[in-house]
Amino acid sequence: MSSGTTDLAWFKSSYSGSQGDDCVEVAIAEQAVHVRDSKDVSRPSVSVEREQWSRFVGFVANV
């Protein structure tokens, strides 16, 4: 896992299914938003700048 991400508060979307498949978890930090596979949290997370994450979420909400 990326260093510094173990102390973050990870959460899943309320739209995630209850069966636990095909989900991602997100943790919001001061400088970045971290995204990881909820099925294998031992793998490294992906970090995205907060502004870019906001743009992505805005785009997805309008699709």
Secondary structure as GFF3:
##gff-version 3
##sequence-region A 1 63
A	DSSP	beta_strand	11	12	.	.	.	ID=ss1
A	DSSP	beta_strand	24	28	.	.	.	ID=ss2
A	DSSP	beta_strand	32	37	.	.	.	ID=ss3
A	DSSP	beta_strand	46	49	.	.	.	ID=ss4
A	DSSP	alpha_helix	50	61	.	.	.	ID=ss5
###
